[in-house]
Amino acid sequence: KMLRTWILSTLLFTSVLAVETQEFNLRPGHDEIIIVEKEGVKCAFSYSASGGTNEFWQMSITSEGGMYNCIVGRPKPPSYLVFSQFELKVTGGKIEETTVLSGTGETLEKDTHYVVAKNKITKGPSFDGLMVMASATGKVKKPKKDKDL
């Protein structure tokens, strides 16, 4: 399952589908927020990490057929950074499925290593700080209709 998840995530990074991608250097010692948006769905990744040097990371979002997929990760694992905190927040869509991979690419356990609440993924009580990818998949929320029309 771990390998399948990693392959699917990597394919989404390089897919020819309509993808919005933000490349960035994840910098230890700097708290940052990276945002990608597509067709009314916005994914925001914020973090605080420590370690030796910057690492090249990507954040991508696809949206098709009323579904979205938001992925943030290091395209060339492993990662040598240690996250003291992270948050992948989705607005305009409802999170239905999540995956977080450890520093070695193993699938982390929901509610133990990471938590999903209020449409965001955050570190859980047993998170060791090592991560190479987090993803959220779900349905795009339909815009509310204006009652005055």
C-alpha positions as CSV (number, residue, x, y, z in Angstrom):
1,K,0.0,0.0,0.0
2,M,2.9,2.4,0.9
3,L,4.5,1.9,-2.5
4,R,1.2,2.3,-4.4
5,T,0.4,5.6,-2.5
6,W,3.9,7.0,-3.2
7,I,3.6,6.1,-6.9
8,L,0.2,7.7,-7.2
9,S,1.4,10.8,-5.4
10,T,4.5,11.0,-7.6
11,L,2.4,10.6,-10.8
12,L,0.1,13.5,-9.7
13,F,3.2,15.7,-9.4
14,T,4.2,14.9,-13.0
15,S,0.7,14.4,-14.4
16,V,-0.4,16.1,-17.6
17,L,-3.8,16.8,-15.9
18,A,-4.6,20.4,-15.1
19,V,-2.3,20.9,-12.1
20,E,-1.4,24.0,-10.2
21,T,2.0,23.5,-8.7
22,Q,4.1,25.7,-6.3
23,E,7.8,24.8,-6.0
24,F,9.5,26.0,-2.9
25,N,12.6,25.6,-0.7
26,L,11.5,24.3,2.7
27,R,13.8,26.2,5.0
28,P,14.7,25.1,8.5
29,G,14.2,27.9,11.1
30,H,11.6,29.7,9.0
31,D,7.8,29.5,9.6
32,E,6.1,29.8,6.2
33,I,2.8,29.3,4.5
34,I,2.7,27.9,0.9
35,I,-0.7,28.2,-1.0
36,V,-2.0,26.6,-4.2
37,E,-5.5,27.2,-5.5
38,K,-7.6,25.7,-8.3
39,E,-11.3,26.0,-9.2
40,G,-12.4,27.3,-5.9
41,V,-10.3,24.9,-3.7
42,K,-7.3,26.4,-1.8
43,C,-4.7,24.3,-0.1
44,A,-2.4,26.0,2.4
45,F,0.7,24.3,3.9
46,S,2.3,25.9,7.0
47,Y,5.2,24.4,8.9
48,S,8.0,24.9,11.4
49,A,11.1,22.7,10.8
50,S,14.7,22.3,11.9
51,G,17.6,20.7,10.2
52,G,20.8,21.4,8.3
53,T,19.9,22.9,4.9
54,N,17.0,23.9,2.6
55,E,15.2,21.2,0.7
56,F,13.3,21.4,-2.6
57,W,9.6,20.6,-2.1
58,Q,6.4,20.9,-4.2
59,M,2.8,21.5,-3.5
60,S,0.2,20.6,-6.1
61,I,-3.5,20.6,-6.5
62,T,-5.7,19.0,-9.1
63,S,-9.4,19.4,-9.5
64,E,-11.6,17.4,-11.9
65,G,-15.1,16.2,-11.9
66,G,-16.1,17.7,-8.5
67,M,-13.1,16.1,-6.8
68,Y,-9.7,17.6,-5.7
69,N,-6.4,16.3,-4.6
70,C,-3.8,18.4,-2.8
71,I,-0.3,17.1,-2.2
72,V,2.7,18.6,-0.5
73,G,6.0,16.7,-0.5
74,R,9.6,16.2,-1.3
75,P,9.8,14.9,-4.9
76,K,13.2,13.3,-4.1
77,P,13.0,11.7,-0.7
78,P,14.3,11.3,1.9
79,S,13.9,14.5,3.9
80,Y,16.4,15.3,6.6
81,L,14.3,18.0,8.2
82,V,12.4,17.6,11.5
83,F,9.0,19.2,11.7
84,S,8.0,20.6,15.0
85,Q,4.6,21.3,13.5
86,F,2.8,21.2,10.1
87,E,-0.7,21.9,8.8
88,L,-2.3,21.2,5.5
89,K,-5.5,23.1,5.4
90,V,-8.2,22.9,2.7
91,T,-10.8,25.6,2.0
92,G,-13.5,25.1,-0.7
93,G,-13.4,21.3,-0.4
94,K,-14.2,18.7,2.2
95,I,-11.3,16.3,3.2
96,E,-12.4,12.7,2.7
97,E,-9.1,10.8,2.4
98,T,-5.7,11.6,3.7
99,T,-2.2,10.1,3.5
100,V,1.0,11.2,5.3
101,L,4.3,9.5,4.6
102,S,7.1,9.3,7.2
103,G,10.7,10.3,6.5
104,T,11.3,6.8,5.1
105,G,8.2,6.7,3.0
106,E,6.1,4.6,5.3
107,T,2.4,5.4,5.6
108,L,1.7,7.0,9.0
109,E,-1.3,6.1,11.1
110,K,-4.2,8.6,11.2
111,D,-5.2,9.7,14.8
112,T,-1.8,8.5,16.1
113,H,0.9,10.2,13.9
114,Y,-1.4,12.8,12.3
115,V,-4.9,14.2,13.0
116,V,-7.6,15.4,10.6
117,A,-10.0,18.0,12.1
118,K,-11.8,21.1,10.8
119,N,-10.6,20.4,7.3
120,K,-6.9,20.3,8.1
121,I,-4.2,17.8,8.7
122,T,-1.9,18.4,11.7
123,K,0.7,16.4,13.7
124,G,-0.7,13.8,16.0
125,P,0.5,12.8,19.5
126,S,3.0,10.2,18.2
127,F,4.4,12.2,15.3
128,D,8.2,12.0,15.3
129,G,8.8,15.0,13.2
130,L,9.8,13.1,10.0
131,M,7.7,13.5,6.9
132,V,8.1,13.5,3.1
133,M,4.5,13.9,1.9
134,A,1.0,14.8,3.0
135,S,-2.1,14.6,0.8
136,A,-5.8,15.4,1.1
137,T,-8.4,14.2,-1.3
138,G,-12.1,15.0,-1.4
139,K,-15.1,16.7,-2.9
140,V,-15.2,20.3,-4.0
141,K,-17.8,22.2,-2.0
142,K,-20.6,23.6,-4.1
143,P,-20.8,27.4,-3.8
144,K,-23.7,28.7,-1.8
145,K,-26.6,30.1,-3.8
146,D,-27.5,33.7,-3.3
147,K,-31.0,33.9,-1.9
148,D,-31.6,37.3,-3.5
149,L,-31.3,36.2,-7.1
